[in-house]
């Protein structure tokens, strides 16, 4: 009844399965450090920073100064509660 070519039936495409971390989530890196002379531990969380950028001291202004000792380092939000309990930390500093 219609004019022109007959319509084709198009098969639905198979869904694309993507592996790895979802793009919408941001990487959280947790760092526990202390001053070289003291006993008190501090917890910093960095969003979208690579571990290498946190550890290195070659930057003009490093994220963690040379006067501090890095005690523990973890990637993920679950490490915030773990480190707060383990090192008895009350406050968390977040940097984007």
N, CA, C and O atoms as a printed pandas DataFrame, in Angstrom:
     atom_number atom_name residue_name chain_id  residue_number  x_coord  y_coord  z_coord
0              1         N          UNK        A               1    0.801   -1.176    0.000
1              2        CA          UNK        A               1    0.000    0.000    0.000
2              3         C          UNK        A               1    0.854    1.253    0.000
3              4         O          UNK        A               1    0.467    2.278   -0.562
4              5         N          UNK        A               2    2.053    1.166    0.652
5              6        CA          UNK        A               2    2.912    2.332    0.646
6              7         C          UNK        A               2    3.706    2.385   -0.637
7              8         O          UNK        A               2    3.800    1.404   -1.376
8              9         N          UNK        A               3    4.250    3.494   -0.875
9             10        CA          UNK        A               3    5.074    3.656   -2.058
10            11         C          UNK        A               3    6.536    3.428   -1.718
11            12         O          UNK        A               3    6.913    3.497   -0.548
12            13         N          UNK        A               4    7.327    3.170   -2.668
13            14        CA          UNK        A               4    8.751    3.023   -2.457
14            15         C          UNK        A               4    9.146    1.615   -2.054
15            16         O          UNK        A               4    8.450    0.645   -2.353
16            17         N          UNK        A               5   10.255    1.526   -1.383
17            18        CA          UNK        A               5   10.802    0.225   -1.004
18            19         C          UNK        A               5   10.026   -0.388    0.150
19            20         O          UNK        A               5    9.427    0.318    0.961
20            21         N          UNK        A               6   10.049   -1.685    0.209
21            22        CA          UNK        A               6    9.419   -2.328    1.367
22            23         C          UNK        A               6   10.283   -2.104    2.612
23            24         O          UNK        A               6   11.510   -2.072    2.518
24            25         N          UNK        A               7    9.654   -1.950    3.759
25            26        CA          UNK        A               7   10.393   -1.674    4.997
26            27         C          UNK        A               7   11.147   -2.914    5.464
27            28         O          UNK        A               7   10.667   -4.042    5.356
28            29         N          UNK        A               8   12.341   -2.665    5.987
29            30        CA          UNK        A               8   13.148   -3.755    6.537
30            31         C          UNK        A               8   12.879   -3.855    8.023
31            32         O          UNK        A               8   12.619   -2.858    8.698
32            33         N          UNK        A               9   12.944   -5.050    8.506
33            34        CA          UNK        A               9   12.851   -5.241    9.949
34            35         C          UNK        A               9   14.271   -5.199   10.489
35            36         O          UNK        A               9   15.120   -5.995   10.087
36            37         N          UNK        A              10   14.526   -4.274   11.397
37            38        CA          UNK        A              10   15.858   -4.109   11.960
38            39         C          UNK        A              10   15.915   -4.837   13.292
39            40         O          UNK        A              10   15.091   -4.621   14.180
40            41         N          UNK        A              11   16.907   -5.700   13.405
41            42        CA          UNK        A              11   17.089   -6.455   14.642
42            43         C          UNK        A              11   17.698   -5.524   15.692
43            44         O          UNK        A              11   18.572   -4.723   15.360
44            45         N          UNK        A              12   17.260   -5.611   16.948
45            46        CA          UNK        A              12   17.853   -4.759   17.986
46            47         C          UNK        A              12   19.322   -5.118   18.218
47            48         O          UNK        A              12   19.710   -6.284   18.147
48            49         N          UNK        A              13   20.124   -4.094   18.496
49            50        CA          UNK        A              13   21.546   -4.313   18.737
50            51         C          UNK        A              13   21.758   -4.888   20.130
51            52         O          UNK        A              13   20.999   -4.616   21.060
52            53         N          UNK        A              14   22.794   -5.680   20.247
53            54        CA          UNK        A              14   23.145   -6.247   21.548
54            55         C          UNK        A              14   23.703   -5.130   22.430
55            56         O          UNK        A              14   24.447   -4.282   21.939
56            57         N          UNK        A              15   23.361   -5.112   23.715
57            58        CA          UNK        A              15   23.874   -4.046   24.593
58            59         C          UNK        A              15   25.382   -4.153   24.758
59            60         O          UNK        A              15   25.939   -5.250   24.796
60            61         N          UNK        A              16   26.035   -2.999   24.855
61            62        CA          UNK        A              16   27.479   -2.957   25.035
62            63         C          UNK        A              16   27.770   -3.099   26.526
63            64         O          UNK        A              16   27.240   -2.349   27.346
64            65         N          UNK        A              17   28.597   -4.047   26.861
65            66        CA          UNK        A              17   28.965   -4.274   28.260
66            67         C          UNK        A              17   30.307   -3.612   28.491
67            68         O          UNK        A              17   31.307   -3.974   27.871
68            69         N          UNK        A              18   30.320   -2.648   29.380
69            70        CA          UNK        A              18   31.565   -1.953   29.691
70            71         C          UNK        A              18   32.093   -2.475   31.021
71            72         O          UNK        A              18   31.339   -2.661   31.976
72            73         N          UNK        A              19   33.390   -2.705   31.062
73            74        CA          UNK        A              19   34.000   -3.201   32.283
74            75         C          UNK        A              19   34.782   -2.086   32.947
75            76         O          UNK        A              19   35.109   -1.085   32.310
76            77         N          UNK        A              20   35.076   -2.254   34.201
77            78        CA          UNK        A              20   35.861   -1.258   34.920
78            79         C          UNK        A              20   34.999   -0.326   35.738
79            80         O          UNK        A              20   33.817   -0.582   35.966
80            81         N          UNK        A              21   35.610    0.760   36.177
81            82        CA          UNK        A              21   34.957    1.728   37.037
82            83         C          UNK        A              21   33.980    2.575   36.232
83            84         O          UNK        A              21   34.334    3.048   35.152
84            85         N          UNK        A              22   32.758    2.780   36.728
85            86        CA          UNK        A              22   31.821    3.661   36.031
86            87         C          UNK        A              22   32.383    5.085   35.932
87            88         O          UNK        A              22   33.047    5.567   36.849
88            89         N          UNK        A              23   32.109    5.735   34.824
89            90        CA          UNK        A              23   32.663    7.055   34.561
90            91         C          UNK        A              23   32.126    8.085   35.547
91            92         O          UNK        A              23   32.839    9.026   35.896
92            93         N          UNK        A              24   30.897    7.930   35.998
93            94        CA          UNK        A              24   30.290    8.933   36.859
94            95         C          UNK        A              24   30.909    8.981   38.254
95            96         O          UNK        A              24   30.823   10.007   38.929
96            97         N          UNK        A              25   31.529    7.892   38.692
97            98        CA          UNK        A              25   32.130    7.872   40.022
98            99         C          UNK        A              25   33.519    8.491   39.993
99           100         O          UNK        A              25   34.263    8.316   39.028
100          101         N          UNK        A              26   33.862    9.203   41.034
101          102        CA          UNK        A              26   35.172    9.812   41.131
102          103         C          UNK        A              26   36.052    8.965   42.045
103          104         O          UNK        A              26   35.570    8.365   43.006
104          105         N          UNK        A              27   37.331    8.924   41.740
105          106        CA          UNK        A              27   38.275    8.139   42.536
106          107         C          UNK        A              27   38.632    8.921   43.793
107          108         O          UNK        A              27   38.982   10.098   43.715
108          109         N          UNK        A              28   38.547    8.278   44.934
109          110        CA          UNK        A              28   38.912    8.888   46.209
110          111         C          UNK        A              28   40.160    8.182   46.725
111          112         O          UNK        A              28   40.176    6.961   46.882
112          113         N          UNK        A              29   41.200    8.960   46.987
113          114        CA          UNK        A              29   42.434    8.424   47.530
114          115         C          UNK        A              29   42.589    8.923   48.956
115          116         O          UNK        A              29   42.547   10.129   49.199
116          117         N          UNK        A              30   42.769    8.013   49.899
117          118        CA          UNK        A              30   42.892    8.358   51.317
118          119         C          UNK        A              30   44.349    8.218   51.747
119          120         O          UNK        A              30   45.003    7.218   51.450
120          121         N          UNK        A              31   44.845    9.225   52.446
121          122        CA          UNK        A              31   46.230    9.219   52.912
122          123         C          UNK        A              31   46.249    9.501   54.415
123          124         O          UNK        A              31   45.688   10.494   54.878
124          125         N          UNK        A              32   46.895    8.622   55.160
125          126        CA          UNK        A              32   47.119    8.844   56.589
126          127         C          UNK        A              32   48.575    9.238   56.753
127          128         O          UNK        A              32   49.476    8.530   56.302
128          129         N          UNK        A              33   48.802   10.377   57.402
129          130        CA          UNK        A              33   50.171   10.845   57.609
130          131         C          UNK        A              33   50.305   11.409   59.004
131          132         O          UNK        A              33   49.311   11.676   59.679
132          133         N          UNK        A              34   51.544   11.589   59.432
133          134        CA          UNK        A              34   51.810   12.192   60.730
134          135         C          UNK        A              34   53.065   13.045   60.627
135          136         O          UNK        A              34   53.891   12.860   59.733
136          137         N          UNK        A              35   53.188   13.970   61.545
137          138        CA          UNK        A              35   54.406   14.773   61.598
138          139         C          UNK        A              35   55.538   13.877   62.081
139          140         O          UNK        A              35   55.319   12.947   62.857
140          141         N          UNK        A              36   56.734   14.161   61.621
141          142        CA          UNK        A              36   57.862   13.290   61.973
142          143         C          UNK        A              36   58.189   13.342   63.460
143          144         O          UNK        A              36   58.816   12.420   63.983
144          145         N          UNK        A              37   57.770   14.414   64.158
145          146        CA          UNK        A              37   58.084   14.534   65.578
146          147         C          UNK        A              37   56.928   14.131   66.486
147          148         O          UNK        A              37   57.133   13.968   67.689
148          149         N          UNK        A              38   55.717   13.966   65.951
149          150        CA          UNK        A              38   54.557   13.729   66.804
150          151         C          UNK        A              38   53.971   12.343   66.661
151          152         O          UNK        A              38   54.439   11.524   65.870
152          153         N          UNK        A              39   52.922   12.098   67.453
153          154        CA          UNK        A              39   52.230   10.816   67.423
154          155         C          UNK        A              39   50.863   10.910   66.756
155          156         O          UNK        A              39   50.303    9.889   66.356
156          157         N          UNK        A              40   50.316   12.119   66.629
157          158        CA          UNK        A              40   48.975   12.305   66.099
158          159         C          UNK        A              40   48.942   12.026   64.596
159          160         O          UNK        A              40   49.817   12.463   63.849
160          161         N          UNK        A              41   47.902   11.282   64.164
161          162        CA          UNK        A              41   47.728   10.951   62.756
162          163         C          UNK        A              41   46.669   11.867   62.147
163          164         O          UNK        A              41   45.731   12.290   62.823
164          165         N          UNK        A              42   46.835   12.163   60.867
165          166        CA          UNK        A              42   45.909   13.000   60.117
166          167         C          UNK        A              42   45.445   12.229   58.889
167          168         O          UNK        A              42   46.174   11.391   58.360
168          169         N          UNK        A              43   44.219   12.520   58.439
169          170        CA          UNK        A              43   43.663   11.839   57.271
170          171         C          UNK        A              43   43.247   12.871   56.240
171          172         O          UNK        A              43   42.442   13.758   56.526
172          173         N          UNK        A              44   43.797   12.753   55.043
173          174        CA          UNK        A              44   43.410   13.584   53.908
174          175         C          UNK        A              44   42.777   12.692   52.857
175          176         O          UNK        A              44   43.220   11.563   52.646
176          177         N          UNK        A              45   41.741   13.193   52.196
177          178        CA          UNK        A              45   41.163   12.495   51.058
178          179         C          UNK        A              45   41.304   13.391   49.842
179          180         O          UNK        A              45   41.022   14.588   49.904
180          181         N          UNK        A              46   41.735   12.813   48.750
181          182        CA          UNK        A              46   41.929   13.533   47.495
182          183         C          UNK        A              46   41.008   12.934   46.446
183          184         O          UNK        A              46   40.934   11.713   46.306
184          185         N          UNK        A              47   40.300   13.793   45.703
185          186        CA          UNK        A              47   39.382   13.349   44.659
186          187         C          UNK        A              47   40.052   13.574   43.303
187          188         O          UNK        A              47   40.510   14.676   43.003
188          189         N          UNK        A              48   40.104   12.529   42.499
189          190        CA          UNK        A              48   40.683   12.554   41.151
190          191         C          UNK        A              48   42.167   12.898   41.125
191          192         O          UNK        A              48   42.638   13.517   40.170
192          193         N          UNK        A              49   42.899   12.514   42.140
193          194        CA          UNK        A              49   44.355   12.638   42.132
194          195         C          UNK        A              49   44.936   11.231   42.052
195          196         O          UNK        A              49   44.455   10.312   42.715
196          197         N          UNK        A              50   45.962   11.074   41.244
197          198        CA          UNK        A              50   46.626    9.781   41.162
198          199         C          UNK        A              50   47.528    9.589   42.376
199          200         O          UNK        A              50   47.953   10.558   43.005
200          201         N          UNK        A              51   47.811    8.345   42.695
201          202        CA          UNK        A              51   48.649    8.029   43.845
202          203         C          UNK        A              51   50.056    8.590   43.634
203          204         O          UNK        A              51   50.681    9.074   44.577
204          205         N          UNK        A              52   50.549    8.524   42.406
205          206        CA          UNK        A              52   51.896    9.028   42.117
206          207         C          UNK        A              52   52.002   10.527   42.382
207          208         O          UNK        A              52   53.042   11.002   42.838
208          209         N          UNK        A              53   50.946   11.269   42.103
209          210        CA          UNK        A              53   50.965   12.714   42.335
210          211         C          UNK        A              53   50.994   13.033   43.822
211          212         O          UNK        A              53   51.513   14.076   44.219
212          213         N          UNK        A              54   50.450   12.159   44.640
213          214        CA          UNK        A              54   50.422   12.387   46.090
214          215         C          UNK        A              54   51.772   12.026   46.711
215          216         O          UNK        A              54   52.262   12.734   47.591
216          217         N          UNK        A              55   52.364   10.940   46.260
217          218        CA          UNK        A              55   53.608   10.456   46.860
218          219         C          UNK        A              55   54.812   11.308   46.469
219          220         O          UNK        A              55   55.712   11.515   47.282
220          221         N          UNK        A              56   54.838   11.802   45.239
221          222        CA          UNK        A              56   56.031   12.475   44.735
222          223         C          UNK        A              56   56.287   13.806   45.441
223          224         O          UNK        A              56   55.358   14.505   45.848
224          225         N          UNK        A              57   57.562   14.132   45.571
225          226        CA          UNK        A              57   57.967   15.414   46.157
226          227         C          UNK        A              57   58.568   16.334   45.098
227          228         O          UNK        A              57   59.115   17.383   45.437
228          229         N          UNK        A              58   58.476   15.965   43.842
229          230        CA          UNK        A              58   59.075   16.739   42.772
230          231         C          UNK        A              58   58.230   17.942   42.370
231          232         O          UNK        A              58   58.715   18.815   41.651
232          233         N          UNK        A              59   57.009   18.005   42.807
233          234        CA          UNK        A              59   56.159   19.139   42.467
234          235         C          UNK        A              59   56.671   20.398   43.144
235          236         O          UNK        A              59   57.373   20.343   44.153
236          237         N          UNK        A              60   56.301   21.537   42.564
237          238        CA          UNK        A              60   56.676   22.826   43.162
238          239         C          UNK        A              60   56.041   22.961   44.548
239          240         O          UNK        A              60   56.698   23.383   45.499
240          241         N          UNK        A              61   54.766   22.602   44.652
241          242        CA          UNK        A              61   54.084   22.553   45.954
242          243         C          UNK        A              61   53.486   21.150   46.101
243          244         O          UNK        A              61   52.388   20.893   45.606
244          245         N          UNK        A              62   54.197   20.243   46.777
245          246        CA          UNK        A              62   53.687   18.876   46.920
246          247         C          UNK        A              62   52.414   18.847   47.760
247          248         O          UNK        A              62   52.195   19.718   48.602
248          249         N          UNK        A              63   51.586   17.844   47.525
249          250        CA          UNK        A              63   50.327   17.724   48.254
250          251         C          UNK        A              63   50.570   17.429   49.735
251          252         O          UNK        A              63   49.850   17.935   50.596
252          253         N          UNK        A              64   51.571   16.621   50.028
253          254        CA          UNK        A              64   51.967   16.356   51.409
254          255         C          UNK        A              64   53.427   16.778   51.545
255          256         O          UNK        A              64   54.286   16.330   50.784
256          257         N          UNK        A              65   53.695   17.629   52.506
257          258        CA          UNK        A              65   55.018   18.229   52.661
258          259         C          UNK        A              65   56.074   17.190   53.039
259          260         O          UNK        A              65   55.756   16.080   53.465
260          261         N          UNK        A              66   57.341   17.584   52.871
261          262        CA          UNK        A              66   58.453   16.689   53.199
262          263         C          UNK        A              66   58.549   16.405   54.692
263          264         O          UNK        A              66   59.103   15.379   55.086
264          265         N          UNK        A              67   58.023   17.291   55.525
265          266        CA          UNK        A              67   58.111   17.144   56.963
266          267         C          UNK        A              67   57.156   16.108   57.529
267          268         O          UNK        A              67   57.187   15.838   58.730
268          269         N          UNK        A              68   56.309   15.523   56.696
269          270        CA          UNK        A              68   55.333   14.534   57.149
270          271         C          UNK        A              68   55.715   13.144   56.664
271          272         O          UNK        A              68   56.290   12.985   55.587
272          273         N          UNK        A              69   55.390   12.144   57.469
273          274        CA          UNK        A              69   55.621   10.750   57.109
274          275         C          UNK        A              69   54.293   10.124   56.695
275          276         O          UNK        A              69   53.326   10.178   57.455
276          277         N          UNK        A              70   54.230    9.527   55.493
277          278        CA          UNK        A              70   53.021    8.843   55.039
278          279         C          UNK        A              70   52.970    7.483   55.719
279          280         O          UNK        A              70   53.878    6.667   55.564
280          281         N          UNK        A              71   51.908    7.248   56.469
281          282        CA          UNK        A              71   51.754    6.009   57.226
282          283         C          UNK        A              71   50.986    4.974   56.410
283          284         O          UNK        A              71   51.378    3.809   56.350
284          285         N          UNK        A              72   49.887    5.404   55.780
285          286        CA          UNK        A              72   49.031    4.476   55.046
286          287         C          UNK        A              72   48.399    5.188   53.872
287          288         O          UNK        A              72   48.195    6.402   53.909
288          289         N          UNK        A              73   48.086    4.429   52.818
289          290        CA          UNK        A              73   47.517    4.983   51.601
290          291         C          UNK        A              73   46.522    3.980   51.042
291          292         O          UNK        A              73   46.830    2.792   50.941
292          293         N          UNK        A              74   45.322    4.446   50.674
293          294        CA          UNK        A              74   44.311    3.548   50.128
294          295         C          UNK        A              74   43.469    4.237   49.086
295          296         O          UNK        A              74   43.294    5.455   49.123
296          297         N          UNK        A              75   42.941    3.454   48.145
297          298        CA          UNK        A              75   42.100    3.993   47.088
298          299         C          UNK        A              75   40.685    3.474   47.299
299          300         O          UNK        A              75   40.454    2.265   47.286
300          301         N          UNK        A              76   39.737    4.389   47.493
301          302        CA          UNK        A              76   38.334    4.034   47.674
302          303         C          UNK        A              76   37.741    4.687   48.906
303          304         O          UNK        A              76   38.450    5.040   49.848
304          305         N          UNK        A              77   36.424    4.840   48.880
305          306        CA          UNK        A              77   35.721    5.490   49.986
306          307         C          UNK        A              77   35.707    4.635   51.254
307          308         O          UNK        A              77   35.581    5.160   52.360
308          309         N          UNK        A              78   35.835    3.330   51.091
309          310        CA          UNK        A              78   35.761    2.437   52.248
310          311         C          UNK        A              78   36.930    2.636   53.205
311          312         O          UNK        A              78   36.827    2.298   54.384
312          313         N          UNK        A              79   38.035    3.177   52.713
313          314        CA          UNK        A              79   39.207    3.366   53.567
314          315         C          UNK        A              79   39.025    4.526   54.553
315          316         O          UNK        A              79   39.746    4.597   55.549
316          317         N          UNK        A              80   38.090    5.422   54.299
317          318        CA          UNK        A              80   37.883    6.551   55.212
318          319         C          UNK        A              80   37.478    6.047   56.588
319          320         O          UNK        A              80   38.095    6.405   57.591
320          321         N          UNK        A              81   36.441    5.216   56.637
321          322        CA          UNK        A              81   35.973    4.690   57.929
322          323         C          UNK        A              81   37.017    3.772   58.566
323          324         O          UNK        A              81   37.218    3.784   59.780
324          325         N          UNK        A              82   37.671    2.984   57.728
325          326        CA          UNK        A              82   38.676    2.043   58.232
326          327         C          UNK        A              82   39.823    2.785   58.913
327          328         O          UNK        A              82   40.221    2.436   60.025
328          329         N          UNK        A              83   40.355    3.812   58.244
329          330        CA          UNK        A              83   41.479    4.560   58.800
330          331         C          UNK        A              83   41.061    5.409   59.998
331          332         O          UNK        A              83   41.847    5.586   60.928
332          333         N          UNK        A              84   39.843    5.934   59.989
333          334        CA          UNK        A              84   39.379    6.724   61.140
334          335         C          UNK        A              84   39.314    5.858   62.390
335          336         O          UNK        A              84   39.667    6.303   63.482
336          337         N          UNK        A              85   38.862    4.622   62.225
337          338        CA          UNK        A              85   38.773    3.716   63.363
338          339         C          UNK        A              85   40.152    3.215   63.782
339          340         O          UNK        A              85   40.456    3.154   64.973
340          341         N          UNK        A              86   40.981    2.858   62.815
341          342        CA          UNK        A              86   42.288    2.268   63.100
342          343         C          UNK        A              86   43.239    3.258   63.764
343          344         O          UNK        A              86   43.958    2.893   64.694
344          345         N          UNK        A              87   43.251    4.508   63.295
345          346        CA          UNK        A              87   44.196    5.506   63.808
346          347         C          UNK        A              87   43.543    6.521   64.753
347          348         O          UNK        A              87   44.188    7.481   65.175
348          349         N          UNK        A              88   42.255    6.310   65.086
349          350        CA          UNK        A              88   41.508    7.173   66.019
350          351         C          UNK        A              88   41.525    8.628   65.554
351          352         O          UNK        A              88   41.890    9.532   66.306
352          353         N          UNK        A              89   41.124    8.835   64.305
353          354        CA          UNK        A              89   41.073   10.163   63.698
354          355         C          UNK        A              89   39.648   10.678   63.777
355          356         O          UNK        A              89   38.702    9.947   63.481
356          357         N          UNK        A              90   39.487   11.951   64.180
357          358        CA          UNK        A              90   38.157   12.526   64.336
358          359         C          UNK        A              90   37.746   13.391   63.152
359          360         O          UNK        A              90   36.558   13.457   62.836
360          361         N          UNK        A              91   38.684   14.053   62.489
361          362        CA          UNK        A              91   38.341   14.924   61.372
362          363         C          UNK        A              91   39.051   14.482   60.101
363          364         O          UNK        A              91   40.159   13.948   60.140
364          365         N          UNK        A              92   38.390   14.718   58.981
365          366        CA          UNK        A              92   38.935   14.359   57.670
366          367         C          UNK        A              92   39.010   15.623   56.821
367          368         O          UNK        A              92   38.061   16.407   56.783
368          369         N          UNK        A              93   40.128   15.818   56.148
369          370        CA          UNK        A              93   40.299   16.937   55.243
370          371         C          UNK        A              93   40.160   16.437   53.828
371          372         O          UNK        A              93   40.806   15.462   53.444
372          373         N          UNK        A              94   39.307   17.106   53.031
373          374        CA          UNK        A              94   39.066   16.694   51.644
374          375         C          UNK        A              94   39.583   17.751   50.689
375          376         O          UNK        A              94   39.353   18.943   50.889
376          377         N          UNK        A              95   40.282   17.312   49.648
377          378        CA          UNK        A              95   40.765   18.228   48.618
378          379         C          UNK        A              95   40.324   17.699   47.265
379          380         O          UNK        A              95   40.448   16.509   46.974
380          381         N          UNK        A              96   39.804   18.608   46.439
381          382        CA          UNK        A              96   39.357   18.227   45.092
382          383         C          UNK        A              96   40.416   18.494   44.071
383          384         O          UNK        A              96   40.211   18.234   42.885
